[in-house]
Amino acid sequence: MKDLDSYLNDHLAGSISALELIEHWAEAHKTEPLGRFFVAIGTEIKADQETLRGIMRTLAVEESKVRKAGAWAAEKLGRARLIIAGNEPGSLGLVLTLEGLIMGVTGKKLLWGSLAAATLPALNTYKFEQLQRRAEQQIERIEAERISAARQAFTRAPGSS
């Protein structure tokens, strides 16, 4: 079970980092459609995080304080790079943020598939196919925002910023 403990804690750490980043963007753009998008996607990711925590409790997997702290710190360091790249709609920072979220949600989708494949009797009550579909829907919505952000960021006149 040590490998499973590590795997679940890695995904929990990733969700902590993602939610920190989402919260930053939601707050920075709270009166704009972009802020509302981040609030909505954040609410879903928080629900998925709670599902993961429930799975960890069911399997008696202890949350790693070190991994959670590391995820928090990594997000803060990563955010500095994003601020340099831009913190507004149509910025490279937004494009990079959305690409990172797509990678994270793709990982979450794979997590649900791995747990379904493991066929652990203790997890029979979890609807992994439904969780995978929700992750796919999240990816589609984030991708639509990413395409819009990339279009804005990369179609400006050369030399403008």
Backbone as JSON, one array per atom type, in Angstrom:
{
  "sequence": "MKDLDSYLNDHLAGSISALELIEHWAEAHKTEPLGRFFVAIGTEIKADQETLRGIMRTLAVEESKVRKAGAWAAEKLGRARLIIAGNEPGSLGLVLTLEGLIMGVTGKKLLWGSLAAATLPALNTYKFEQLQRRAEQQIERIEAERISAARQAFTRAPGSS",
  "N": [[0.81, -1.2, 0.0], [2.16, 1.13, 0.22], [2.98, 2.36, -2.16], [0.5, 3.15, -3.2], [-0.3, 4.93, -1.2], [1.6, 6.96, -1.58], [1.03, 7.72, -4.21], [-1.63, 8.69, -4.01], [-1.23, 10.81, -2.23], [0.46, 12.41, -3.77], [-1.32, 13.25, -5.76], [-3.15, 14.62, -4.17], [-1.52, 16.71, -3.27], [-1.05, 17.98, -5.71], [-3.64, 18.92, -6.24], [-3.95, 20.77, -4.22], [-2.05, 22.71, -4.88], [-3.1, 23.51, -7.37], [-5.57, 24.6, -6.58], [-4.74, 26.77, -5.04], [-3.59, 28.39, -7.02], [-5.8, 28.8, -8.69], [-7.46, 30.19, -6.93], [-6.01, 32.55, -6.67], [-6.22, 33.66, -9.3], [-9.0, 33.88, -9.49], [-9.56, 35.77, -7.51], [-8.06, 37.96, -8.41], [-9.47, 38.68, -10.64], [-12.14, 39.06, -9.95], [-14.46, 40.54, -10.6], [-14.92, 40.07, -13.21], [-15.7, 38.08, -16.19], [-13.67, 36.13, -16.42], [-12.82, 35.76, -13.78], [-15.15, 34.64, -12.68], [-15.21, 32.26, -14.13], [-12.92, 30.99, -13.04], [-13.75, 30.73, -10.37], [-15.9, 28.93, -10.65], [-14.65, 26.62, -11.8], [-12.85, 26.12, -9.81], [-14.54, 25.44, -7.68], [-15.49, 22.95, -8.51], [-13.09, 21.5, -8.64], [-12.35, 21.58, -5.99], [-14.4, 20.02, -4.9], [-13.73, 17.57, -6.08], [-11.28, 17.21, -4.85], [-12.12, 16.82, -2.23], [-13.43, 14.4, -2.59], [-11.22, 12.8, -3.17], [-9.89, 13.01, -0.71], [-11.77, 11.67, 0.84], [-11.54, 9.08, -0.23], [-8.93, 8.56, 0.57], [-9.28, 8.54, 3.35], [-11.01, 6.33, 3.55], [-9.29, 4.31, 2.78], [-7.48, 4.44, 4.79], [-5.26, 6.12, 4.46], [-2.84, 8.32, 5.34], [-2.68, 11.87, 5.2], [0.01, 13.54, 3.75], [1.85, 15.87, 5.35], [4.21, 17.1, 4.61], [4.23, 16.89, 1.79], [1.94, 18.41, 1.23], [2.71, 20.94, 2.19], [4.9, 21.37, 0.54], [3.62, 21.51, -1.96], [2.13, 23.83, -1.65], [4.2, 25.72, -1.35], [5.52, 25.4, -3.82], [3.58, 26.32, -5.58], [3.52, 29.02, -4.92], [6.09, 29.84, -5.7], [5.94, 29.24, -8.44], [3.93, 30.98, -9.17], [5.21, 33.44, -9.15], [6.68, 33.4, -11.52], [4.57, 33.38, -13.32], [3.43, 35.86, -12.85], [5.38, 37.54, -13.85], [5.07, 36.83, -16.51], [2.62, 37.89, -16.97], [-0.48, 38.88, -15.64], [-3.05, 39.17, -16.44], [-6.11, 39.01, -18.41], [-5.6, 37.56, -21.62], [-2.87, 37.37, -21.42], [0.44, 35.9, -21.42], [0.88, 34.66, -18.99], [-1.69, 33.83, -18.22], [-2.25, 31.96, -20.24], [-0.26, 30.03, -19.69], [-1.03, 29.3, -17.09], [-3.55, 28.13, -17.56], [-2.79, 26.0, -19.22], [-1.27, 24.52, -17.41], [-3.3, 23.83, -15.6], [-4.85, 22.19, -17.24], [-3.09, 20.04, -17.57], [-2.98, 19.15, -14.91], [-5.7, 18.43, -14.39], [-6.0, 16.46, -16.29], [-4.24, 14.59, -15.21], [-5.73, 14.02, -12.91], [-7.98, 12.81, -14.02], [-6.76, 10.5, -14.97], [-6.0, 9.43, -12.52], [-8.53, 8.73, -11.42], [-9.2, 6.72, -13.24], [-7.15, 4.87, -12.75], [-7.71, 4.13, -10.11], [-10.19, 2.94, -10.48], [-9.42, 0.77, -12.03], [-7.93, -0.63, -10.2], [-9.69, -1.99, -8.66], [-10.42, -2.05, -5.85], [-12.1, -3.36, -3.14], [-12.99, -1.72, -1.02], [-13.52, 0.65, -2.24], [-15.8, 0.47, -3.73], [-18.11, 2.03, -3.68], [-17.58, 4.37, -4.94], [-17.99, 6.32, -7.85], [-16.25, 6.03, -10.37], [-16.21, 6.24, -13.18], [-18.01, 8.31, -13.64], [-16.63, 10.37, -12.33], [-14.4, 10.51, -14.0], [-15.63, 11.4, -16.38], [-16.48, 13.92, -15.54], [-14.02, 15.14, -15.14], [-13.13, 15.17, -17.8], [-14.96, 16.98, -18.88], [-14.23, 19.26, -17.45], [-11.66, 19.64, -18.49], [-12.32, 20.25, -21.15], [-13.66, 22.73, -20.81], [-11.65, 24.3, -19.65], [-9.81, 24.21, -21.72], [-11.17, 25.64, -23.71], [-11.07, 28.22, -22.61], [-8.31, 28.5, -22.6], [-7.64, 28.49, -25.34], [-8.9, 30.86, -26.13], [-7.44, 32.68, -24.56], [-4.85, 32.26, -25.6], [-5.23, 33.08, -28.22], [-5.7, 35.81, -27.81], [-3.29, 36.54, -26.55], [-1.27, 35.97, -28.4], [-1.84, 37.2, -30.79], [-1.48, 39.86, -30.83], [-0.1, 42.97, -31.98], [3.27, 42.84, -33.21], [5.83, 43.49, -30.85], [4.2, 44.82, -29.07], [2.95, 44.87, -25.71]],
  "CA": [[0.0, 0.0, 0.0], [3.01, 2.33, 0.28], [2.91, 3.02, -3.47], [-0.81, 3.79, -3.3], [-0.24, 6.1, -0.3], [2.39, 7.99, -2.25], [0.27, 8.14, -5.4], [-2.77, 9.51, -3.58], [-0.7, 12.05, -1.66], [0.93, 13.24, -4.89], [-2.5, 13.87, -6.39], [-3.68, 15.61, -3.22], [-0.62, 17.87, -3.33], [-1.33, 18.67, -6.96], [-4.91, 19.65, -6.14], [-3.71, 21.92, -3.33], [-1.35, 23.69, -5.69], [-4.04, 24.01, -8.37], [-6.58, 25.45, -5.94], [-4.07, 28.03, -4.68], [-3.44, 29.16, -8.24], [-7.15, 29.17, -9.11], [-7.93, 31.23, -6.0], [-5.31, 33.79, -7.04], [-6.81, 34.21, -10.52], [-10.39, 34.25, -9.2], [-9.54, 37.01, -6.74], [-7.51, 39.03, -9.24], [-10.43, 39.03, -11.7], [-13.43, 38.71, -9.36], [-15.59, 41.25, -11.21], [-14.88, 39.79, -14.66], [-16.05, 36.7, -16.55], [-12.54, 35.25, -16.13], [-12.89, 35.45, -12.35], [-16.27, 33.71, -12.48], [-14.76, 30.97, -14.65], [-12.02, 30.37, -12.07], [-14.54, 30.34, -9.2], [-16.67, 27.73, -11.0], [-13.77, 25.46, -11.96], [-12.29, 25.88, -8.47], [-15.55, 24.74, -6.88], [-15.49, 21.55, -8.93], [-11.83, 20.86, -8.25], [-12.42, 21.41, -4.53], [-15.25, 18.84, -4.66], [-12.94, 16.39, -6.42], [-10.28, 17.07, -3.79], [-12.81, 16.21, -1.09], [-13.62, 12.99, -2.94], [-9.91, 12.16, -2.98], [-9.67, 12.89, 0.74], [-12.65, 10.59, 1.3], [-10.9, 7.82, -0.63], [-7.77, 8.37, 1.43], [-9.8, 8.12, 4.67], [-11.53, 4.97, 3.4], [-8.14, 3.4, 2.68], [-6.6, 4.74, 5.94], [-4.04, 6.76, 3.97], [-2.63, 9.59, 6.04], [-2.25, 12.98, 4.36], [1.4, 13.94, 3.97], [2.01, 17.29, 5.62], [5.37, 17.56, 3.85], [3.81, 17.08, 0.39], [1.01, 19.54, 1.16], [3.5, 22.17, 2.34], [5.69, 21.51, -0.69], [2.72, 21.95, -3.04], [1.82, 25.23, -1.38], [5.4, 26.51, -1.66], [5.77, 25.33, -5.26], [2.62, 27.21, -6.25], [3.96, 30.41, -4.68], [7.24, 30.08, -6.58], [5.45, 29.23, -9.81], [3.13, 32.18, -9.41], [6.14, 34.54, -9.45], [6.96, 33.3, -12.97], [3.36, 33.75, -14.03], [3.26, 37.31, -12.72], [6.3, 38.12, -14.84], [4.49, 36.57, -17.82], [1.38, 38.65, -17.07], [-1.51, 38.44, -14.7], [-4.31, 39.7, -16.92], [-6.64, 38.27, -19.55], [-4.82, 37.74, -22.83], [-1.44, 37.37, -21.13], [1.12, 34.61, -21.43], [0.66, 34.06, -17.68], [-2.97, 33.13, -18.23], [-2.1, 30.78, -21.1], [0.52, 29.03, -18.94], [-1.87, 28.83, -15.98], [-4.58, 27.22, -18.09], [-2.11, 24.77, -19.66], [-0.95, 23.77, -16.19], [-4.54, 23.25, -15.07], [-5.23, 21.07, -18.11], [-2.23, 18.91, -17.21], [-3.41, 18.65, -13.61], [-7.0, 17.77, -14.5], [-5.73, 15.22, -17.03], [-3.72, 13.67, -14.2], [-6.84, 13.61, -12.03], [-8.77, 11.84, -14.8], [-5.99, 9.25, -14.95], [-6.13, 8.92, -11.15], [-9.82, 8.03, -11.27], [-9.11, 5.49, -14.02], [-6.27, 3.93, -12.04], [-8.43, 3.61, -8.95], [-11.22, 2.02, -10.99], [-8.74, -0.45, -12.48], [-7.39, -1.34, -9.03], [-10.82, -2.76, -8.11], [-10.33, -2.22, -4.39], [-13.47, -3.5, -2.62], [-13.34, -0.6, -0.14], [-13.87, 1.81, -3.06], [-16.93, 0.11, -4.6], [-19.18, 3.04, -3.69], [-17.17, 5.53, -5.73], [-18.38, 6.25, -9.26], [-15.05, 6.52, -11.05], [-16.53, 6.63, -14.56], [-18.62, 9.64, -13.54], [-15.55, 11.3, -12.0], [-13.6, 10.68, -15.21], [-16.4, 12.25, -17.3], [-16.44, 15.29, -15.04], [-12.67, 15.65, -15.46], [-13.11, 15.46, -19.24], [-15.72, 18.23, -19.07], [-13.38, 20.34, -16.94], [-10.6, 19.85, -19.48], [-12.91, 20.94, -22.3], [-13.93, 24.13, -20.45], [-10.37, 24.99, -19.48], [-9.23, 24.33, -23.05], [-11.84, 26.75, -24.4], [-10.48, 29.45, -22.06], [-6.92, 28.54, -23.03], [-7.61, 28.9, -26.74], [-9.23, 32.28, -26.14], [-6.29, 33.41, -23.99], [-3.74, 32.18, -26.55], [-5.58, 33.94, -29.36], [-5.46, 37.2, -27.38], [-1.88, 36.77, -26.2], [-0.33, 35.78, -29.49], [-2.23, 37.89, -32.02], [-1.21, 41.3, -30.7], [0.92, 43.5, -32.9], [4.64, 42.58, -32.74], [6.45, 44.53, -30.03], [3.28, 45.35, -28.05], [2.82, 43.97, -24.57]],
  "C": [[0.86, 1.27, 0.0], [2.97, 3.09, -1.05], [1.59, 3.76, -3.64], [-0.86, 5.03, -2.41], [0.47, 7.26, -0.98], [1.63, 8.57, -3.43], [-0.87, 9.08, -5.0], [-2.29, 10.84, -3.01], [-0.13, 12.98, -2.73], [-0.24, 13.96, -5.55], [-3.14, 14.91, -5.45], [-2.83, 16.87, -3.25], [-0.86, 18.67, -4.6], [-2.62, 19.48, -6.9], [-4.77, 20.87, -5.24], [-3.05, 23.04, -4.11], [-2.3, 24.32, -6.71], [-5.05, 24.96, -7.74], [-5.99, 26.77, -5.47], [-3.98, 28.94, -5.9], [-4.81, 29.66, -8.73], [-7.69, 30.3, -8.23], [-7.29, 32.57, -6.33], [-5.98, 34.44, -8.25], [-8.25, 34.65, -10.28], [-10.45, 35.58, -8.46], [-9.06, 38.18, -7.6], [-8.52, 39.52, -10.28], [-11.87, 38.8, -11.23], [-14.63, 39.4, -9.99], [-15.72, 40.98, -12.71], [-15.32, 38.36, -14.94], [-14.93, 35.71, -16.24], [-12.54, 34.83, -14.65], [-14.0, 34.45, -12.05], [-15.93, 32.31, -13.01], [-13.89, 30.26, -13.61], [-12.76, 29.96, -10.8], [-15.27, 29.03, -9.48], [-15.77, 26.49, -11.1], [-13.14, 25.1, -10.61], [-13.26, 25.12, -7.58], [-15.58, 23.26, -7.23], [-14.22, 20.83, -8.5], [-11.78, 20.65, -6.75], [-13.29, 20.19, -4.19], [-14.49, 17.56, -4.98], [-11.85, 16.13, -5.37], [-10.91, 16.42, -2.56], [-13.11, 14.73, -1.34], [-12.32, 12.22, -2.73], [-9.61, 11.99, -1.5], [-10.54, 11.79, 1.34], [-12.07, 9.22, 0.97], [-9.71, 7.53, 0.29], [-8.22, 7.94, 2.84], [-10.28, 6.67, 4.63], [-10.39, 3.95, 3.41], [-7.14, 3.58, 3.83], [-5.24, 5.27, 5.49], [-3.93, 8.12, 4.64], [-2.15, 10.66, 5.05], [-0.83, 13.39, 4.74], [1.49, 15.44, 4.16], [3.16, 17.88, 4.81], [4.96, 17.81, 2.39], [2.86, 18.27, 0.26], [1.76, 20.87, 1.28], [4.34, 22.43, 1.09], [4.84, 22.0, -1.85], [2.39, 23.42, -2.88], [3.0, 26.12, -1.78], [5.69, 26.53, -3.16], [4.82, 26.25, -6.02], [3.05, 28.65, -6.1], [5.15, 30.75, -5.58], [6.81, 30.14, -8.05], [4.66, 30.48, -10.14], [4.04, 33.37, -9.74], [6.46, 34.55, -10.95], [5.74, 33.76, -13.77], [3.1, 35.26, -13.96], [4.17, 38.03, -13.7], [5.7, 37.98, -16.24], [3.17, 37.33, -18.03], [0.28, 38.03, -16.26], [-2.88, 38.96, -15.15], [-4.84, 38.84, -18.06], [-5.81, 38.58, -20.8], [-3.32, 37.76, -22.61], [-0.87, 35.96, -21.25], [0.92, 33.9, -20.09], [-0.65, 33.28, -17.61], [-2.89, 31.87, -19.09], [-1.36, 29.67, -20.35], [-0.27, 28.45, -17.77], [-2.88, 27.8, -16.48], [-3.96, 25.93, -18.61], [-1.75, 23.9, -18.46], [-2.18, 23.11, -15.59], [-5.0, 22.07, -15.92], [-4.38, 19.84, -17.78], [-2.67, 18.3, -15.88], [-4.72, 17.9, -13.67], [-6.88, 16.48, -15.31], [-5.16, 14.17, -16.07], [-4.8, 13.15, -13.28], [-7.71, 12.59, -12.74], [-8.07, 10.48, -14.8], [-6.02, 8.6, -13.56], [-7.41, 8.12, -10.99], [-9.8, 6.72, -12.05], [-8.25, 4.43, -13.35], [-6.97, 3.32, -10.84], [-9.54, 2.65, -9.37], [-10.58, 0.7, -11.39], [-8.22, -1.28, -11.31], [-8.44, -2.24, -8.39], [-10.64, -3.09, -6.62], [-11.74, -2.27, -3.82], [-13.9, -2.32, -1.75], [-13.83, 0.61, -0.93], [-15.07, 1.56, -3.98], [-18.01, 1.18, -4.67], [-18.83, 4.27, -4.52], [-17.49, 5.3, -7.21], [-17.26, 6.85, -10.11], [-15.31, 6.92, -12.5], [-17.14, 8.03, -14.58], [-17.56, 10.69, -13.21], [-14.65, 11.56, -13.21], [-14.32, 11.58, -16.21], [-16.37, 13.71, -16.84], [-15.07, 15.92, -15.31], [-12.57, 16.0, -16.94], [-13.84, 16.77, -19.53], [-14.92, 19.43, -18.56], [-12.28, 20.67, -17.94], [-11.15, 20.62, -20.68], [-13.15, 22.42, -21.99], [-12.64, 24.92, -20.28], [-9.72, 25.2, -20.84], [-9.88, 25.47, -23.83], [-11.29, 28.09, -23.91], [-9.04, 29.61, -22.53], [-6.79, 29.01, -24.47], [-7.91, 30.39, -26.86], [-8.05, 33.12, -25.65], [-5.1, 33.41, -24.96], [-3.99, 33.08, -27.75], [-5.3, 35.4, -29.01], [-3.98, 37.47, -27.17], [-0.97, 36.78, -27.42], [-0.72, 36.49, -30.79], [-2.11, 39.41, -31.89], [-0.15, 41.7, -31.72], [2.31, 43.2, -32.35], [5.19, 43.77, -31.97], [5.52, 45.13, -29.0], [3.21, 44.36, -26.9], [1.77, 44.41, -23.62]]
}
